[in-house]
């Protein structure tokens, strides 16, 4: 059962607070679009078993959090994470995210740099949206409101997961489809409009003074390995892990090697449980 709190603007935000508090910063895991916090269940389980405290929010507009129509800028998502840490009395956290969640983690690092102990950036890109991309995201936002989520979910399932995993991992495919279909179109559209306006994070990442792990599925078509290598090369002393047998969501497609990479990274850089 999730815990809820109310943001300053009145939006109710849901989250899970798992594991035991310790001396080390907790791990905050930020889901992608159009998903919810249940996508992190394998990693949350592995991290808690390794002794970490794990905080997993539903972003505003997604999952059990309140739906916000219009446009949700990434700065708002980052401020929501900061407000959650404030609520829990936490100064700093390891912040990890996948895809859009990775970009929100980058925004959190840009706008709240003193609160980041380490970053985990999975299948994501630091580059600002192109003009073509802005138009695409805004058109898609309009379409989701007009048509709902089903058609979109059917179109992208074999890009969210590697096609061989859509057929080979039917329970994972069903979970991903279920998350996409249950997302409120208004919340998804608001995030898409905000995502279209995101800044470029390359400068802030190039000056990152915290440990960074970059993870990517070997067969990701949205953010391919070449983009992950460019992101890795941008950040001083970053670590790169390529997860074989996975597409855009390696944490679900290959949960064991993905979770092992995160736990090993945190132990190596001294964010031990």
Secondary structure per residue as TSV (DSSP state, phi and psi in degrees):
chain	resnum	aa	ss	phi	psi
A	1	X	-	360.0	130.3
A	2	X	-	-76.7	160.9
A	3	X	E	-102.2	150.8
A	4	X	E	-128.4	149.7
A	5	X	E	-142.7	164.4
A	6	X	E	-108.7	124.3
A	7	X	-	-71.4	169.4
A	8	X	T	-59.0	-30.6
A	9	X	T	-87.5	5.5
A	10	X	S	94.6	-4.7
A	11	X	-	-72.6	130.7
A	12	X	E	-85.4	127.4
A	13	X	E	-118.4	133.0
A	14	X	E	-103.9	147.6
A	15	X	E	-158.7	162.2
A	16	X	E	-111.6	139.1
A	17	X	E	-120.7	104.9
A	18	X	E	-115.8	153.3
A	19	X	S	79.9	-172.5
A	20	X	-	-109.3	143.0
A	21	X	-	-67.7	140.6
A	22	X	-	-139.2	-164.4
A	23	X	S	-77.8	-22.0
A	24	X	S	-90.2	157.1
A	25	X	-	-60.8	147.2
A	26	X	E	-74.1	172.5
A	27	X	E	-109.8	122.1
A	28	X	E	-102.9	127.3
A	29	X	E	-115.3	125.3
A	30	X	E	-111.2	121.7
A	31	X	-	-74.9	166.8
A	32	X	-	-96.6	-170.5
A	33	X	T	-104.7	137.6
A	34	X	T	-105.6	74.7
A	35	X	-	-115.6	-159.3
A	36	X	-	-152.6	-178.9
A	37	X	G	-66.2	-15.7
A	38	X	G	-65.1	-16.6
A	39	X	G	-67.1	-19.3
A	40	X	G	-93.8	7.1
A	41	X	H	-55.6	-43.0
A	42	X	H	-63.2	-40.8
A	43	X	H	-72.0	-39.4
A	44	X	H	-61.0	-43.0
A	45	X	H	-62.4	-44.5
A	46	X	H	-66.5	-41.4
A	47	X	H	-68.9	-40.9
A	48	X	H	-63.6	-41.2
A	49	X	H	-61.8	-30.0
A	50	X	T	-84.3	-1.0
A	51	X	T	101.9	10.2
A	52	X	-	-93.6	151.1
A	53	X	-	-86.7	132.6
A	54	X	E	-127.3	129.5
A	55	X	E	-118.1	122.9
A	56	X	E	-126.7	103.2
A	57	X	E	-91.3	154.6
A	58	X	-	-90.2	123.0
A	59	X	-	-60.9	151.4
A	60	X	T	-55.9	134.3
A	61	X	T	93.2	-6.2
A	62	X	S	-129.4	156.6
A	63	X	T	56.1	-130.4
A	64	X	T	-92.4	2.5
A	65	X	S	-80.4	162.1
A	66	X	-	-65.9	147.6
A	67	X	-	-86.5	132.0
A	68	X	-	-120.6	119.7
A	69	X	-	-85.4	167.6
A	70	X	S	97.2	-113.0
A	71	X	-	-143.3	130.6
A	72	X	-	-114.7	108.6
A	73	X	-	-72.1	154.0
A	74	X	H	-61.3	-30.5
A	75	X	H	-60.2	-34.0
A	76	X	H	-68.4	-44.1
A	77	X	H	-58.2	-43.9
A	78	X	H	-64.2	-40.9
A	79	X	H	-64.9	-33.0
A	80	X	H	-63.6	-39.9
A	81	X	H	-65.0	-42.3
A	82	X	H	-61.2	-41.6
A	83	X	H	-64.6	-36.4
A	84	X	H	-65.8	-43.8
A	85	X	H	-61.3	-41.1
A	86	X	H	-59.4	-44.2
A	87	X	H	-58.8	-37.2
A	88	X	T	-90.1	1.3
A	89	X	T	69.8	34.8
A	90	X	-	-112.2	127.9
A	91	X	S	-80.5	-39.0
A	92	X	-	-140.7	161.3
A	93	X	E	-153.7	154.9
A	94	X	E	-76.6	128.3
A	95	X	E	-117.8	122.5
A	96	X	E	-123.9	148.8
A	97	X	E	-156.1	156.0
A	98	X	E	-117.1	135.6
A	99	X	T	56.6	-119.9
A	100	X	H	-58.5	-35.5
A	101	X	H	-62.3	-33.2
A	102	X	H	-66.9	-37.5
A	103	X	H	-68.1	-35.5
A	104	X	H	-67.1	-37.6
A	105	X	H	-61.2	-40.5
A	106	X	H	-63.8	-40.0
A	107	X	H	-64.2	-40.0
A	108	X	H	-62.0	-40.9
A	109	X	H	-65.2	-37.6
A	110	X	H	-69.8	-43.3
A	111	X	H	-94.9	-19.6
A	112	X	S	-134.2	55.8
A	113	X	G	-60.9	-32.8
A	114	X	G	-71.8	-7.3
A	115	X	G	-101.9	3.9
A	116	X	E	-103.7	121.2
A	117	X	E	-89.5	-31.2
A	118	X	E	-167.9	161.1
A	119	X	E	-122.7	141.4
A	120	X	E	-122.6	113.8
A	121	X	E	-116.0	109.3
A	122	X	E	-111.7	125.6
A	123	X	S	48.4	59.3
A	124	X	-	-146.2	168.3
A	125	X	-	-134.4	138.6
A	126	X	-	-89.0	-2.5
A	127	X	S	-81.8	139.5
A	128	X	-	-62.9	156.7
A	129	X	-	-67.0	142.2
A	130	X	-	-77.3	166.6
A	131	X	H	-61.5	-40.1
A	132	X	H	-62.9	-42.1
A	133	X	H	-64.6	-38.9
A	134	X	H	-59.9	-46.0
A	135	X	H	-62.6	-41.9
A	136	X	H	-61.8	-46.8
A	137	X	H	-66.1	-38.2
A	138	X	H	-69.8	-36.7
A	139	X	H	-64.5	-41.8
A	140	X	H	-64.6	-38.7
A	141	X	H	-58.8	-46.2
A	142	X	H	-61.8	-40.6
A	143	X	H	-65.3	-43.0
A	144	X	H	-61.8	-39.3
A	145	X	H	-66.6	-39.1
A	146	X	H	-74.1	-38.1
A	147	X	H	-111.5	-17.2
A	148	X	-	88.0	-174.2
A	149	X	S	-94.7	-18.3
A	150	X	H	-62.0	-48.9
A	151	X	H	-61.9	-43.3
A	152	X	H	-60.9	-45.7
A	153	X	H	-59.0	-43.4
A	154	X	H	-63.8	-34.8
A	155	X	H	-72.5	-33.8
A	156	X	H	-104.8	-3.7
A	157	X	H	-58.7	-37.8
A	158	X	H	-85.4	10.2
A	159	X	H	-110.3	-33.2
A	160	X	H	-64.4	-44.2
A	161	X	S	-110.4	150.5
A	162	X	-	-59.0	138.7
A	163	X	H	-51.7	-36.7
A	164	X	H	-69.2	-20.1
A	165	X	H	-87.0	-22.4
A	166	X	H	-61.1	-40.5
A	167	X	H	-88.9	-36.3
A	168	X	H	-80.7	-22.3
A	169	X	-	-124.9	70.9
A	170	X	H	-61.8	-32.4
A	171	X	H	-69.9	-37.3
A	172	X	H	-66.9	-44.4
A	173	X	H	-60.6	-39.9
A	174	X	H	-65.7	-38.5
A	175	X	H	-63.4	-46.7
A	176	X	H	-64.4	-43.8
A	177	X	H	-61.8	-41.3
A	178	X	H	-63.0	-42.1
A	179	X	H	-61.9	-44.0
A	180	X	H	-65.4	-43.4
A	181	X	H	-69.5	-30.7
A	182	X	H	-85.3	-10.1
A	183	X	S	-67.9	135.1
A	184	X	-	-69.1	127.3
A	185	X	H	-58.1	-33.1
A	186	X	H	-65.9	-41.8
A	187	X	H	-67.1	-42.6
A	188	X	H	-63.3	-41.8
A	189	X	H	-65.4	-40.2
A	190	X	H	-62.3	-40.2
A	191	X	H	-68.7	-39.9
A	192	X	H	-60.4	-42.3
A	193	X	H	-65.9	-37.8
A	194	X	H	-69.9	-37.1
A	195	X	H	-63.8	-33.8
A	196	X	H	-62.5	-24.4
A	197	X	T	-101.5	10.4
A	198	X	-	-64.9	148.5
A	199	X	-	-79.9	175.2
A	200	X	-	-86.3	128.5
A	201	X	-	-100.1	5.4
A	202	X	H	-66.0	-38.6
A	203	X	H	-66.0	-45.7
A	204	X	H	-67.2	-35.7
A	205	X	H	-71.0	-35.6
A	206	X	H	-61.8	-26.7
A	207	X	T	-99.9	14.7
A	208	X	-	-62.0	128.9
A	209	X	-	-103.5	18.3
A	210	X	S	-122.6	158.5
A	211	X	E	-64.0	142.7
A	212	X	E	-134.2	130.6
A	213	X	E	-110.3	126.9
A	214	X	E	-107.4	126.2
A	215	X	E	-124.9	143.7
A	216	X	E	-151.4	143.1
A	217	X	E	-72.9	137.7
A	218	X	T	-59.2	-28.3
A	219	X	T	-115.3	29.6
A	220	X	-	-69.7	125.5
A	221	X	S	-95.8	-21.4
A	222	X	S	-75.7	-50.0
A	223	X	S	-128.2	84.5
A	224	X	-	-65.9	171.2
A	225	X	H	-57.5	-34.6
A	226	X	H	-60.6	-38.1
A	227	X	H	-71.1	-37.2
A	228	X	H	-64.3	-38.8
A	229	X	H	-65.2	-38.3
A	230	X	H	-65.0	-41.4
A	231	X	H	-63.0	-44.9
A	232	X	H	-59.9	-42.4
A	233	X	H	-69.8	-18.5
A	234	X	H	-77.3	-28.1
A	235	X	S	-104.6	126.5
A	236	X	T	-58.7	129.3
A	237	X	T	61.2	23.0
A	238	X	-	-71.4	158.8
A	239	X	E	-113.4	142.2
A	240	X	E	-120.5	131.9
A	241	X	E	-127.2	124.5
A	242	X	E	-102.1	122.1
A	243	X	E	-95.1	113.7
A	244	X	T	-71.2	151.3
A	245	X	T	74.0	27.3
A	246	X	-	-143.5	156.5
A	247	X	-	-105.4	-122.8
A	248	X	S	-80.4	-16.0
A	249	X	-	-125.9	64.9
A	250	X	H	-62.7	-24.7
A	251	X	H	-63.7	-24.1
A	252	X	H	-100.1	-35.8
A	253	X	H	-74.8	-39.4
A	254	X	T	-135.5	70.8
A	255	X	H	-63.5	-34.6
A	256	X	H	-66.6	-53.6
A	257	X	H	-65.1	-33.1
A	258	X	H	-64.0	-50.4
A	259	X	H	-63.0	-40.6
A	260	X	H	-60.6	-39.0
A	261	X	H	-63.2	-41.2
A	262	X	H	-68.0	-47.1
A	263	X	H	-63.0	-42.6
A	264	X	H	-64.6	-42.0
A	265	X	H	-61.1	-47.9
A	266	X	H	-63.0	-39.0
A	267	X	H	-66.9	-39.1
A	268	X	H	-67.0	-38.7
A	269	X	T	-89.5	5.6
A	270	X	T	88.3	11.1
A	271	X	-	-95.7	63.3
A	272	X	-	-86.4	153.9
A	273	X	-	-83.3	360.0
